[in-house]
Amino acid sequence: MNTHTKVQLYFKCEGLLDRDVTSKSDPYILVKEGQRELGRTEVVKNSLNPVFQRYVEMDFFFEVRQVLDFFVVDKDTNTNDDVLGFARMTLGEIVASRDSSKTVRLSTQRGSITVTVAGGNGSSDLRGTLRLRFVGRNLKKMDLVSKSDPYFILRYRLPNGQLRQVYRSEAIQDTLDPQWRSTPDINLRDLCGGDTQSPCIEFACFDEDLVNDDPMGTFLVSAEQLMAGTGEFQLTTVKKDKTKSYGTICLAESQFVKTTTFLEHMKRGLQINIAFSIDFTGSNGNWTHPSSLHYFSPQMPNQYIRAMLAVSDVVQEYDTDRQFPVYGFGAETPFPVESIHFFPLTGNYQNAYVNGMQAVVDTYAGLLPHLRFSGPTNFAPTIRAITSGARQTRGVYTILLIMTDGAITDMRDTVDAIVDADDAPLSIIIIGIGNSDFSSMVQLDGDGGALRSSRGKVSRRDLVQFVAFNQFLSAPPERLAVAVLEEVPRQVEAWGKVTVLRKAVSAVKTFCCCSVIYYFFCIFLFA
């Protein structure tokens, strides 16, 4: 599912060319994506340094390389408008720049244009999750021989009047005063559609029965009321035009965690870096044979190269230095390495980086003749090493692109490594190369539920995306990039949330520790 965010582009220019004889130019900005006009600003009269008030709004897709053309035009009422200059930038370049603002010289070398990206639906304060805990008091007895077995359902009442279920609780047996477990974190937009003030959330209580569950009343509430923290609400039902009370529902706990959006992270200076990991196991075949997945031909790049180029074409827009680390696994190398399960293609563990994507391809191609393909297909050493590096690099979010030709042989260790990495600034993209059975990879993609480690720890976020390259063999490379990158913004936001919670827990632990120390200090001092 493609996800997008509405953003607004703001403009200013400096030192423009003066095309008018009796006055200064009357400039405006025209924005195009390909042949499609996205919008234009107002005309600023008699100015060579205009600051435009009208913005141009467009959809931002992280997973798509969006090339924009900016035309600075002098409005002329008598003849055709004159183009004062032209600039081309990608939306990703602007977003990744400091304060999401980028200045470039115009094509005429007379003047410059500054483009600033703002927005994110204009409602970033509504991005977050809500965890709720309810208790019931004096609910109505619905059964003949026992008390009720109540549970509740939270529904979002859509603008068209339809109800969409968001959450269903467990049933508490034989009680009129139920104390339900806390809900999981509920996305605020799922709960109220972004409208926090309207009473569009329905709380419906039911008595669980073997055949038909009996309704025990409802009430409507707004997200704003739920976010307030506490409150009491009457369960009511209408029978024969009379409203009857079925008891009281108390909001015992409410915890709202704001989500910092992807664009907010970028505006604060977050850089996106990509690290490559290449499978050199024996199942790839001899690289000199045309049937090998590593067969190298300048006329026909192999699937490994095509995958790296497709993904990097988008991601490198968010990496200002365009230095990329390249690793491999599953082969014996000509240089001393610590393990065949994880080695830098440069041969230098202290510097696995190369300059630009052409250097990535050249380094890969140059090393192929010197490798002895072996095995096994172990992911965990690579994931743990990259996770460690990601944690030590401030202000950088790493995308680890693992390309493999078959099922992994260390599934348990890999799951443990992924779960342990849930608080690291890291996303893991796995691309299946060739036609092997990749069914086991689906387990690593958290779409089917949160991963659980061998020690019982449950991952707090989904950070893995798997795609089989053979599904895109005849498609343009942009299709592959969309498939593997579309979840990254949500993964960055989820990482930000986990980081906030981790800092909060750390602060509580520090406070408790200091309190204990202070307590014993006072005992010692006044003893």
Secondary structure per residue as TSV (DSSP state, phi and psi in degrees):
chain	resnum	aa	ss	phi	psi
A	1	M	-	360.0	120.2
A	2	N	-	-70.9	131.6
A	3	T	-	-113.5	142.6
A	4	H	-	-142.6	163.5
A	5	T	E	-131.1	135.8
A	6	K	E	-74.5	127.5
A	7	V	E	-126.2	158.2
A	8	Q	E	-116.2	135.2
A	9	L	E	-103.1	124.7
A	10	Y	E	-112.2	150.6
A	11	F	E	-134.5	149.5
A	12	K	E	-149.9	154.7
A	13	C	E	-130.6	156.8
A	14	E	E	-138.3	141.9
A	15	G	S	63.6	40.0
A	16	L	-	-70.2	158.5
A	17	L	-	-70.4	137.1
A	18	D	-	-95.9	110.1
A	19	R	-	-98.4	-14.4
A	20	D	-	-87.7	150.2
A	21	V	S	-84.9	-47.9
A	22	T	S	-96.3	-8.7
A	23	S	S	-150.5	-178.6
A	24	K	-	-82.4	170.9
A	25	S	-	-66.3	157.4
A	26	D	-	-116.6	79.7
A	27	P	E	-83.1	153.4
A	28	Y	E	-143.6	165.0
A	29	I	E	-109.6	131.7
A	30	L	E	-113.6	129.0
A	31	V	E	-115.3	131.2
A	32	K	E	-131.0	147.3
A	33	E	E	-119.5	103.8
A	34	G	T	68.0	-127.5
A	35	Q	T	-94.5	-1.4
A	36	R	E	-93.8	125.8
A	37	E	E	-78.4	127.9
A	38	L	E	-91.8	-25.5
A	39	G	E	157.5	176.3
A	40	R	E	-148.5	156.5
A	41	T	-	-87.5	-180.0
A	42	E	-	-73.9	167.2
A	43	V	-	-88.7	130.1
A	44	V	-	-102.2	117.5
A	45	K	T	-74.2	138.2
A	46	N	T	49.0	57.8
A	47	S	-	-146.1	133.8
A	48	L	S	-102.0	-3.1
A	49	N	S	-133.0	58.9
A	50	P	-	-75.0	145.6
A	51	V	B	-117.8	116.7
A	52	F	-	-90.6	137.3
A	53	Q	-	-90.1	-33.4
A	54	R	-	-81.7	129.2
A	55	Y	-	-97.2	166.4
A	56	V	E	-112.5	124.1
A	57	E	E	-99.4	142.5
A	58	M	E	-154.1	170.0
A	59	D	E	-88.5	134.9
A	60	F	E	-103.8	124.6
A	61	F	-	-119.1	114.1
A	62	F	T	-60.0	-37.7
A	63	E	T	-81.3	1.2
A	64	V	S	-121.9	136.9
A	65	R	-	-81.8	105.0
A	66	Q	-	-100.3	105.7
A	67	V	E	-92.1	123.5
A	68	L	E	-116.1	140.3
A	69	D	E	-110.9	128.3
A	70	F	E	-114.4	117.9
A	71	F	E	-106.8	124.7
A	72	V	E	-95.6	117.4
A	73	V	E	-121.8	138.8
A	74	D	E	-93.6	118.1
A	75	K	-	-73.4	127.5
A	76	D	-	-128.0	121.1
A	77	T	S	-76.4	-24.4
A	78	N	S	-94.9	-35.0
A	79	T	S	-126.6	-170.8
A	80	N	-	-66.3	147.6
A	81	D	-	-64.8	145.2
A	82	D	E	-101.2	134.4
A	83	V	E	-81.5	119.6
A	84	L	E	-87.2	-16.3
A	85	G	E	168.2	168.2
A	86	F	E	-143.0	146.2
A	87	A	E	-143.5	147.2
A	88	R	E	-125.5	128.3
A	89	M	E	-142.5	157.3
A	90	T	E	-92.2	150.9
A	91	L	H	-63.0	-34.4
A	92	G	H	-62.1	-40.2
A	93	E	H	-60.5	-41.1
A	94	I	H	-68.8	-46.2
A	95	V	H	-59.2	-38.7
A	96	A	H	-79.9	-10.6
A	97	S	S	-75.4	163.3
A	98	R	G	-57.0	128.3
A	99	D	G	58.9	22.0
A	100	S	G	52.9	43.2
A	101	S	E	-138.1	130.8
A	102	K	E	-133.4	135.5
A	103	T	E	-115.9	131.4
A	104	V	E	-136.1	155.9
A	105	R	E	-74.3	146.5
A	106	L	-	-76.6	161.5
A	107	S	T	-60.7	-26.7
A	108	T	T	-80.0	-5.8
A	109	Q	S	62.9	14.1
A	110	R	S	-116.2	97.7
A	111	G	-	99.6	168.7
A	112	S	E	-138.5	161.5
A	113	I	E	-126.4	137.3
A	114	T	E	-115.0	125.8
A	115	V	E	-114.9	129.1
A	116	T	E	-121.2	132.1
A	117	V	E	-97.2	129.4
A	118	A	E	-133.2	171.4
A	119	G	E	105.3	-143.2
A	120	G	S	109.3	52.1
A	121	N	T	70.9	-1.0
A	122	G	T	67.1	14.5
A	123	S	-	-144.6	47.5
A	124	S	G	-63.5	-21.0
A	125	D	G	-69.3	-15.2
A	126	L	G	-90.7	-1.9
A	127	R	-	-86.9	116.1
A	128	G	E	170.1	-176.2
A	129	T	E	-125.2	154.2
A	130	L	E	-127.2	127.7
A	131	R	E	-113.9	127.8
A	132	L	E	-125.7	149.6
A	133	R	E	-135.1	125.1
A	134	F	E	-115.1	150.8
A	135	V	E	-131.8	149.8
A	136	G	E	-105.8	153.3
A	137	R	E	-140.0	125.7
A	138	N	S	55.3	46.4
A	139	L	-	-70.5	162.0
A	140	K	-	-74.8	138.6
A	141	K	-	-77.3	120.1
A	142	M	-	-105.9	-20.9
A	143	D	-	-101.4	155.8
A	144	L	S	-77.4	-44.3
A	145	V	S	-104.1	-4.5
A	146	S	S	-148.3	177.3
A	147	K	-	-77.4	-175.5
A	148	S	-	-79.3	162.8
A	149	D	-	-118.9	74.7
A	150	P	E	-79.6	144.6
A	151	Y	E	-140.4	166.5
A	152	F	E	-132.1	158.2
A	153	I	E	-126.7	133.1
A	154	L	E	-99.2	128.6
A	155	R	E	-128.5	146.3
A	156	Y	E	-97.5	121.4
A	157	R	E	-84.9	108.9
A	158	L	-	-67.8	160.5
A	159	P	T	-57.6	-26.4
A	160	N	T	-85.7	4.4
A	161	G	S	95.1	-14.1
A	162	Q	-	-72.1	154.9
A	163	L	E	-109.0	133.2
A	164	R	E	-118.7	120.4
A	165	Q	E	-69.8	132.8
A	166	V	E	-108.8	-36.1
A	167	Y	E	-157.4	143.2
A	168	R	E	-126.1	131.7
A	169	S	-	-84.4	174.7
A	170	E	-	-77.5	158.4
A	171	A	-	-90.1	134.3
A	172	I	-	-99.4	121.5
A	173	Q	-	-78.0	137.9
A	174	D	S	51.4	61.6
A	175	T	-	-155.1	151.2
A	176	L	S	-109.3	0.1
A	177	D	S	-130.5	65.0
A	178	P	-	-70.4	146.2
A	179	Q	B	-122.3	99.0
A	180	W	-	-80.2	155.5
A	181	R	-	-66.8	158.4
A	182	S	-	-62.9	144.9
A	183	T	-	-69.2	159.5
A	184	P	-	-68.9	176.3
A	185	D	-	-65.5	119.8
A	186	I	E	-104.7	127.5
A	187	N	E	-62.4	128.0
A	188	L	H	-61.7	-35.0
A	189	R	H	-69.2	-33.7
A	190	D	H	-66.5	-30.7
A	191	L	H	-80.9	-35.6
A	192	C	H	-138.6	4.8
A	193	G	T	66.5	16.9
A	194	G	T	93.4	-8.0
A	195	D	-	-95.8	97.2
A	196	T	-	-82.3	-15.5
A	197	Q	S	-95.1	-30.6
A	198	S	S	-76.9	143.4
A	199	P	-	-77.3	72.2
A	200	C	-	-106.5	8.2
A	201	I	E	-106.6	120.8
A	202	E	E	-99.1	127.0
A	203	F	E	-101.0	116.1
A	204	A	E	-120.1	128.1
A	205	C	E	-108.2	141.7
A	206	F	E	-136.0	153.4
A	207	D	E	-99.5	119.1
A	208	E	-	-74.0	126.0
A	209	D	-	-128.3	168.5
A	210	L	S	-68.7	-33.6
A	211	V	S	-103.9	-79.8
A	212	N	S	-115.2	129.1
A	213	D	-	-73.3	138.8
A	214	D	E	-93.1	130.3
A	215	P	E	-68.6	138.3
A	216	M	E	-117.2	13.9
A	217	G	E	113.8	162.7
A	218	T	E	-141.0	167.6
A	219	F	E	-154.6	155.7
A	220	L	E	-104.7	143.3
A	221	V	E	-147.0	155.3
A	222	S	-	-96.5	158.3
A	223	A	H	-62.8	-34.1
A	224	E	H	-60.4	-40.1
A	225	Q	H	-66.2	-40.9
A	226	L	H	-67.3	-35.7
A	227	M	H	-73.8	-15.8
A	228	A	T	-65.4	-24.7
A	229	G	S	116.0	-44.7
A	230	T	-	-141.1	165.1
A	231	G	E	164.9	159.4
A	232	E	E	-123.4	139.8
A	233	F	E	-136.0	139.2
A	234	Q	E	-90.8	128.2
A	235	L	E	-78.1	124.0
A	236	T	E	-131.0	157.2
A	237	T	E	-142.5	150.4
A	238	V	E	-105.7	120.1
A	239	K	E	-132.2	124.5
A	240	K	T	52.9	47.2
A	241	D	T	63.3	16.1
A	242	K	E	-119.1	136.2
A	243	T	E	-91.1	123.8
A	244	K	E	-114.5	142.9
A	245	S	E	-91.5	136.7
A	246	Y	E	-115.4	17.1
A	247	G	E	119.2	-174.3
A	248	T	E	-120.3	138.1
A	249	I	E	-110.5	126.7
A	250	C	E	-107.9	132.0
A	251	L	E	-83.8	105.0
A	252	A	E	-86.2	-25.8
A	253	E	E	-155.6	139.6
A	254	S	E	-144.6	124.4
A	255	Q	E	-129.9	115.1
A	256	F	E	-104.8	128.8
A	257	V	E	-117.9	114.5
A	258	K	E	-70.9	138.1
A	259	T	-	-97.2	121.8
A	260	T	-	-75.4	123.4
A	261	T	-	-71.8	162.8
A	262	F	H	-57.8	-44.2
A	263	L	H	-65.6	-34.2
A	264	E	H	-66.7	-40.2
A	265	H	H	-59.6	-44.2
A	266	M	H	-66.5	-39.7
A	267	K	H	-63.9	-28.8
A	268	R	T	-81.7	1.6
A	269	G	T	104.9	8.4
A	270	L	-	-64.5	131.1
A	271	Q	E	-103.3	148.6
A	272	I	E	-108.7	124.2
A	273	N	E	-119.7	146.9
A	274	I	E	-118.3	134.5
A	275	A	E	-117.0	135.5
A	276	F	E	-103.0	140.2
A	277	S	E	-133.3	121.1
A	278	I	E	-113.8	135.4
A	279	D	E	-83.1	116.9
A	280	F	-	-114.1	29.2
A	281	T	B	-72.7	162.1
A	282	G	G	-62.1	-24.5
A	283	S	G	-66.8	-12.1
A	284	N	G	-70.5	-22.4
A	285	G	-	88.9	160.0
A	286	N	-	-59.3	123.9
A	287	W	T	-63.3	-19.0
A	288	T	T	-82.0	-12.6
A	289	H	S	-93.1	136.7
A	290	P	T	-58.0	-22.1
A	291	S	T	-80.4	-10.9
A	292	S	S	-71.9	143.7
A	293	L	T	-69.4	-17.0
A	294	H	T	-101.2	8.1
A	295	Y	-	-58.3	126.7
A	296	F	-	-108.7	120.1
A	297	S	-	-138.7	124.8
A	298	P	T	-58.7	-28.2
A	299	Q	T	-77.1	-29.3
A	300	M	S	-137.4	92.3
A	301	P	-	-58.6	141.5
A	302	N	-	-75.4	176.1
A	303	Q	H	-64.6	-32.4
A	304	Y	H	-62.4	-46.7
A	305	I	H	-66.5	-43.4
A	306	R	H	-62.1	-39.4
A	307	A	H	-65.6	-45.1
A	308	M	H	-62.3	-43.3
A	309	L	H	-67.6	-40.3
A	310	A	H	-63.3	-44.7
A	311	V	H	-73.9	-43.0
A	312	S	H	-67.4	-27.1
A	313	D	H	-58.4	-32.1
A	314	V	H	-88.7	-49.2
A	315	V	H	-67.0	-33.8
A	316	Q	G	-64.6	-17.0
A	317	E	G	-64.3	-23.2
A	318	Y	G	-102.4	8.9
A	319	D	-	-122.2	106.9
A	320	T	S	-67.6	-34.3
A	321	D	S	-92.3	-15.7
A	322	R	-	52.6	41.9
A	323	Q	E	-101.6	125.0
A	324	F	E	-121.3	127.9
A	325	P	E	-81.3	139.9
A	326	V	E	-127.9	125.7
A	327	Y	E	-126.8	166.3
A	328	G	E	-140.7	170.7
A	329	F	E	-154.2	154.6
A	330	G	S	86.6	23.6
A	331	A	E	-148.1	155.1
A	332	E	E	-88.3	136.3
A	333	T	-	-113.7	162.4
A	334	P	S	-79.1	-12.0
A	335	F	S	-110.3	156.6
A	336	P	-	-66.8	119.9
A	337	V	-	-128.1	159.0
A	338	E	S	-76.5	-27.6
A	339	S	-	-160.8	146.0
A	340	I	T	-76.7	-9.8
A	341	H	T	-82.8	-12.0
A	342	F	S	-164.9	114.1
A	343	F	E	-148.8	147.2
A	344	P	E	-79.5	139.8
A	345	L	T	-69.7	-17.8
A	346	T	T	-79.2	-14.2
A	347	G	S	81.4	4.1
A	348	N	-	-125.2	108.6
A	349	Y	T	-64.6	-28.2
A	350	Q	T	-78.5	-17.7
A	351	N	-	-149.1	88.0
A	352	A	-	-93.3	6.5
A	353	Y	E	-86.3	144.9
A	354	V	E	-127.7	160.8
A	355	N	E	-96.4	100.9
A	356	G	S	89.1	163.4
A	357	M	H	-70.5	-31.2
A	358	Q	H	-63.9	-36.9
A	359	A	H	-67.6	-33.0
A	360	V	H	-61.0	-48.7
A	361	V	H	-64.7	-42.9
A	362	D	H	-64.8	-41.6
A	363	T	H	-64.5	-43.2
A	364	Y	H	-61.6	-49.1
A	365	A	H	-66.3	-37.2
A	366	G	H	-69.4	-26.7
A	367	L	H	-86.9	-23.5
A	368	L	G	-49.5	-48.2
A	369	P	G	-64.9	-15.3
A	370	H	G	-104.2	4.7
A	371	L	-	-100.3	146.4
A	372	R	E	-113.0	104.1
A	373	F	E	-60.8	137.3
A	374	S	B	-143.4	-119.4
A	375	G	-	170.9	-175.2
A	376	P	-	-84.4	-173.1
A	377	T	-	-94.6	85.1
A	378	N	-	-106.7	125.9
A	379	F	-	-94.4	-31.8
A	380	A	H	-55.7	-44.2
A	381	P	H	-58.9	-40.2
A	382	T	H	-66.2	-47.3
A	383	I	H	-61.6	-42.6
A	384	R	H	-66.6	-40.4
A	385	A	H	-66.3	-44.9
A	386	I	H	-68.1	-37.1
A	387	T	H	-60.6	-44.9
A	388	S	H	-60.2	-44.5
A	389	G	H	-65.9	-38.5
A	390	A	H	-64.1	-38.2
A	391	R	H	-66.8	-28.5
A	392	Q	H	-88.1	-10.0
A	393	T	S	-103.3	107.0
A	394	R	T	-75.7	141.8
A	395	G	T	74.9	14.0
A	396	V	E	-129.9	131.7
A	397	Y	E	-106.9	126.0
A	398	T	E	-100.9	134.6
A	399	I	E	-106.8	115.4
A	400	L	E	-93.4	115.6
A	401	L	E	-101.5	106.6
A	402	I	E	-100.5	124.8
A	403	M	E	-113.1	126.2
A	404	T	E	-141.4	153.6
A	405	D	S	-102.4	3.5
A	406	G	S	-166.7	-176.6
A	407	A	-	-66.7	144.5
A	408	I	-	-79.7	155.3
A	409	T	S	-106.2	-0.5
A	410	D	-	-128.2	53.4
A	411	M	H	-56.1	-46.4
A	412	R	H	-62.0	-47.7
A	413	D	H	-64.9	-35.0
A	414	T	H	-67.0	-44.1
A	415	V	H	-60.3	-43.1
A	416	D	H	-60.4	-42.3
A	417	A	H	-65.8	-38.5
A	418	I	H	-67.8	-45.2
A	419	V	H	-62.7	-40.6
A	420	D	H	-65.2	-22.1
A	421	A	T	-92.0	7.1
A	422	D	T	-65.8	-19.9
A	423	D	T	-100.4	4.0
A	424	A	S	-90.0	150.8
A	425	P	S	-73.8	76.8
A	426	L	E	-149.5	135.3
A	427	S	E	-120.6	145.6
A	428	I	E	-118.9	120.9
A	429	I	E	-110.9	126.0
A	430	I	E	-113.6	123.9
A	431	I	E	-113.9	121.8
A	432	G	E	-81.5	121.3
A	433	I	-	-100.4	135.6
A	434	G	S	89.0	-160.9
A	435	N	S	-117.7	26.1
A	436	S	S	-71.9	173.2
A	437	D	-	-82.8	111.8
A	438	F	-	-104.9	20.3
A	439	S	G	-59.5	-32.7
A	440	S	G	-67.9	-22.2
A	441	M	G	-67.7	-26.3
A	442	V	G	-60.9	-30.7
A	443	Q	G	-61.5	-33.2
A	444	L	T	-76.8	-27.5
A	445	D	S	-76.6	116.8
A	446	G	G	-70.8	10.3
A	447	D	G	-63.3	-27.3
A	448	G	G	-87.6	2.3
A	449	G	S	136.1	159.7
A	450	A	-	-65.2	140.6
A	451	L	-	-72.0	146.0
A	452	R	B	-123.9	128.6
A	453	S	-	-77.2	170.6
A	454	S	T	-66.3	-17.3
A	455	R	T	-94.6	2.6
A	456	G	S	93.4	-2.5
A	457	K	-	-74.4	134.8
A	458	V	B	-100.9	132.6
A	459	S	-	-63.9	135.3
A	460	R	S	-85.1	-6.1
A	461	R	S	-157.2	161.3
A	462	D	-	-90.5	120.5
A	463	L	-	-124.9	12.5
A	464	V	E	-121.6	138.9
A	465	Q	E	-132.9	129.9
A	466	F	E	-116.8	138.9
A	467	V	E	-142.4	137.6
A	468	A	E	-89.8	124.7
A	469	F	G	-63.7	-31.5
A	470	N	G	-63.4	-15.7
A	471	Q	G	-75.6	-10.4
A	472	F	G	-124.9	17.1
A	473	L	T	-57.7	-41.9
A	474	S	T	-100.1	5.1
A	475	A	S	-93.7	156.2
A	476	P	-	-63.4	151.6
A	477	P	H	-58.8	-25.2
A	478	E	H	-62.2	-30.6
A	479	R	H	-65.4	-41.5
A	480	L	H	-64.0	-43.3
A	481	A	H	-59.8	-42.5
A	482	V	H	-61.5	-44.6
A	483	A	H	-63.0	-38.0
A	484	V	H	-92.6	-19.2
A	485	L	H	-107.7	-10.8
A	486	E	T	-64.9	-23.0
A	487	E	T	-88.2	-9.2
A	488	V	H	-59.4	-46.4
A	489	P	H	-56.9	-42.5
A	490	R	H	-65.7	-35.1
A	491	Q	H	-68.3	-37.2
A	492	V	H	-63.6	-43.7
A	493	E	H	-63.8	-40.9
A	494	A	H	-65.1	-38.6
A	495	W	H	-61.9	-42.2
A	496	G	H	-60.3	-38.8
A	497	K	H	-67.3	-44.6
A	498	V	H	-60.5	-39.1
A	499	T	H	-64.1	-41.5
A	500	V	H	-61.5	-45.3
A	501	L	H	-65.2	-39.1
A	502	R	H	-63.4	-41.5
A	503	K	H	-65.5	-37.1
A	504	A	H	-65.2	-44.5
A	505	V	H	-63.0	-41.1
A	506	S	H	-62.5	-40.2
A	507	A	H	-64.9	-40.4
A	508	V	H	-63.7	-44.1
A	509	K	H	-62.2	-41.2
A	510	T	H	-63.4	-43.6
A	511	F	H	-61.5	-45.5
A	512	C	H	-63.1	-41.6
A	513	C	H	-62.9	-45.2
A	514	C	H	-64.7	-36.5
A	515	S	H	-64.5	-41.8
A	516	V	H	-64.0	-44.6
A	517	I	H	-61.0	-43.6
A	518	Y	H	-63.7	-38.6
A	519	Y	H	-60.5	-49.4
A	520	F	H	-69.6	-30.7
A	521	F	H	-63.8	-42.0
A	522	C	H	-65.3	-40.1
A	523	I	H	-61.2	-44.2
A	524	F	H	-65.8	-39.1
A	525	L	H	-69.6	-40.1
A	526	F	H	-102.7	7.1
A	527	A	-	-69.5	360.0
